[in-house]
Amino acid sequence: MSSTTKSPYEIILRPIVTEKSVNGTNSGKYIFAVTPDANKFEIAWAVEKIQAESKNAIKVVGVNTVSVKGKSRRGRFGRRGNRGMTSDWKKAIITLAPGQSIELVEGV
């Protein structure tokens, strides 16, 4: 990584904890919200770097990304009121090598 790259904590924003994502942890898949301009190589590097700092070295086997479009929202007065949009965001589905896990997400 060059000196102009972001830190791992700027790339990985937060884990996504839903019923579907928690069920995926059994097969070694973890879901994170990431910055929209991050690519798959940066995401894999950031997850491995964060886990190396916590003395739990892991190996990322695969990264799938999905760009999620924001939803339209209504304001206070219905059709004639304020209209807005939620932000677009990006999520990454991280696949780990068999037998490995991320403890931060496991306990939730």
C-alpha positions as CSV (number, residue, x, y, z in Angstrom):
1,M,0.0,0.0,0.0
2,S,1.3,3.5,-0.8
3,S,1.4,6.4,1.6
4,T,-1.8,7.9,0.0
5,T,-4.0,5.0,0.9
6,K,-6.6,5.2,3.7
7,S,-6.2,3.5,7.1
8,P,-8.1,0.2,7.5
9,Y,-10.6,2.0,9.8
10,E,-11.5,4.5,7.1
11,I,-12.2,1.7,4.6
12,I,-14.3,-0.6,6.9
13,L,-17.0,1.5,8.5
14,R,-19.1,-1.0,10.5
15,P,-20.3,-4.6,10.6
16,I,-23.8,-5.2,9.3
17,V,-25.7,-7.2,11.9
18,T,-29.0,-8.7,10.5
19,E,-30.5,-12.1,10.8
20,K,-29.2,-13.1,7.4
21,S,-25.7,-11.8,8.1
22,V,-25.5,-13.6,11.4
23,N,-26.6,-16.9,9.7
24,G,-23.8,-16.4,7.2
25,T,-21.1,-16.4,9.9
26,N,-21.6,-20.2,10.2
27,S,-20.2,-20.6,6.6
28,G,-17.4,-18.0,7.2
29,K,-19.1,-15.0,5.5
30,Y,-19.2,-11.6,7.2
31,I,-20.8,-8.4,6.0
32,F,-19.4,-4.9,6.5
33,A,-20.4,-1.4,5.3
34,V,-17.4,0.1,3.5
35,T,-16.6,3.4,1.8
36,P,-18.1,3.6,-1.7
37,D,-14.7,4.2,-3.4
38,A,-13.0,1.1,-1.9
39,N,-12.1,-1.8,-4.1
40,K,-12.0,-5.5,-3.3
41,F,-8.2,-5.5,-2.7
42,E,-8.4,-2.6,-0.3
43,I,-11.3,-4.2,1.6
44,A,-9.5,-7.6,2.0
45,W,-6.3,-5.8,3.1
46,A,-8.2,-3.7,5.7
47,V,-10.0,-6.7,7.2
48,E,-6.7,-8.7,7.5
49,K,-4.9,-5.6,9.0
50,I,-7.6,-5.0,11.6
51,Q,-7.6,-8.6,12.7
52,A,-3.8,-8.7,12.8
53,E,-3.9,-5.8,15.3
54,S,-6.2,-7.8,17.6
55,K,-3.7,-10.8,17.5
56,N,-6.1,-12.9,15.4
57,A,-4.6,-13.4,12.0
58,I,-7.1,-14.4,9.3
59,K,-6.9,-15.1,5.6
60,V,-9.6,-13.5,3.3
61,V,-10.5,-15.9,0.6
62,G,-13.0,-13.8,-1.3
63,V,-14.7,-10.4,-1.3
64,N,-18.0,-9.6,-3.0
65,T,-19.3,-6.0,-3.1
66,V,-22.8,-4.6,-3.6
67,S,-23.6,-0.9,-4.1
68,V,-26.9,-0.2,-2.3
69,K,-28.9,2.7,-3.7
70,G,-30.6,5.1,-1.3
71,K,-34.4,5.1,-0.8
72,S,-36.7,8.0,-1.4
73,R,-38.2,9.4,1.8
74,R,-41.2,11.6,2.4
75,G,-41.2,14.6,4.7
76,R,-43.8,15.8,7.2
77,F,-46.6,16.8,4.8
78,G,-46.9,13.8,2.5
79,R,-47.0,14.4,-1.2
80,R,-46.6,18.2,-1.1
81,G,-44.0,18.1,1.7
82,N,-40.2,17.7,1.7
83,R,-38.8,14.8,-0.3
84,G,-35.4,13.4,0.4
85,M,-33.2,10.4,-0.2
86,T,-31.2,8.2,2.1
87,S,-27.5,8.0,1.2
88,D,-26.1,5.5,-1.3
89,W,-23.7,3.1,0.4
90,K,-21.6,0.0,-0.3
91,K,-21.5,-3.3,1.5
92,A,-18.8,-6.0,1.3
93,I,-19.3,-9.7,1.9
94,I,-16.1,-11.2,3.2
95,T,-15.4,-14.9,2.9
96,L,-12.8,-16.3,5.3
97,A,-10.7,-19.5,5.0
98,P,-12.4,-22.6,6.6
99,G,-12.1,-22.7,10.4
100,Q,-11.5,-19.0,10.9
101,S,-13.7,-16.4,12.5
102,I,-13.9,-12.7,13.5
103,E,-14.7,-12.5,17.2
104,L,-15.9,-8.9,17.1
105,V,-18.9,-9.9,14.9
106,E,-19.5,-13.4,16.5
107,G,-20.5,-12.0,19.9
108,V,-23.3,-9.7,18.6
